[in-house]
Amino acid sequence: MTDSDTDDGVDEEVEREMEEARREAREEQKRQDVEHRSDVREKEAKEQENPDDHRDEPPHNS
């Protein structure tokens, strides 16, 4: 076994680890995207149920 054989093995292992990290990052991004869309749909549904409910607005002084 030569040094280059060892280097190739290390390079392949590093490449596999990098690919695994990229895959996990893609999966996490998908999960966050799904959660965001779900939150948006939930907010829109609540607005449809009660469009005059604006609790996030400051009270109006008469």
C-alpha positions as CSV (number, residue, x, y, z in Angstrom):
1,M,0.0,0.0,0.0
2,T,1.4,3.4,-1.0
3,D,0.7,6.8,0.4
4,S,-1.5,7.6,-2.6
5,D,-3.7,4.6,-1.8
6,T,-4.2,5.9,1.7
7,D,-4.9,9.4,0.4
8,D,-7.5,8.0,-2.1
9,G,-9.2,6.2,0.8
10,V,-9.3,9.3,2.9
11,D,-10.5,11.5,0.0
12,E,-13.3,9.0,-0.7
13,E,-14.3,9.0,3.0
14,V,-14.2,12.8,3.1
15,E,-16.3,13.0,-0.1
16,R,-18.8,10.5,1.4
17,E,-19.0,12.6,4.6
18,M,-19.5,15.8,2.6
19,E,-22.2,14.2,0.5
20,E,-24.0,13.0,3.6
21,A,-23.8,16.5,5.1
22,R,-25.2,18.0,1.9
23,R,-28.0,15.4,1.9
24,E,-28.9,16.1,5.5
25,A,-28.9,19.9,4.8
26,R,-31.2,19.4,1.8
27,E,-33.6,17.3,4.0
28,E,-33.5,19.9,6.8
29,Q,-34.3,22.7,4.2
30,K,-37.2,20.6,2.9
31,R,-38.5,20.1,6.4
32,Q,-38.3,23.8,7.2
33,D,-40.0,24.7,3.9
34,V,-42.9,22.3,4.7
35,E,-43.2,23.8,8.2
36,H,-43.2,27.4,6.8
37,R,-45.9,26.6,4.2
38,S,-47.9,24.9,6.9
39,D,-47.6,28.0,9.1
40,V,-48.6,30.3,6.2
41,R,-51.7,28.1,5.4
42,E,-52.7,28.0,9.1
43,K,-52.4,31.8,9.3
44,E,-54.4,32.2,6.1
45,A,-57.1,29.8,7.4
46,K,-57.4,31.8,10.7
47,E,-57.7,35.0,8.7
48,Q,-60.5,33.5,6.6
49,E,-62.3,32.4,9.8
50,N,-62.2,35.9,11.3
51,P,-61.0,38.5,8.8
52,D,-61.8,41.4,11.2
53,D,-59.7,40.0,14.0
54,H,-56.5,42.1,14.0
55,R,-55.0,41.5,17.4
56,D,-51.6,42.3,16.1
57,E,-52.6,45.9,15.4
58,P,-52.5,48.5,18.2
59,P,-55.9,49.5,19.6
60,H,-57.5,52.5,18.0
61,N,-58.1,55.4,20.3
62,S,-61.5,57.0,19.8
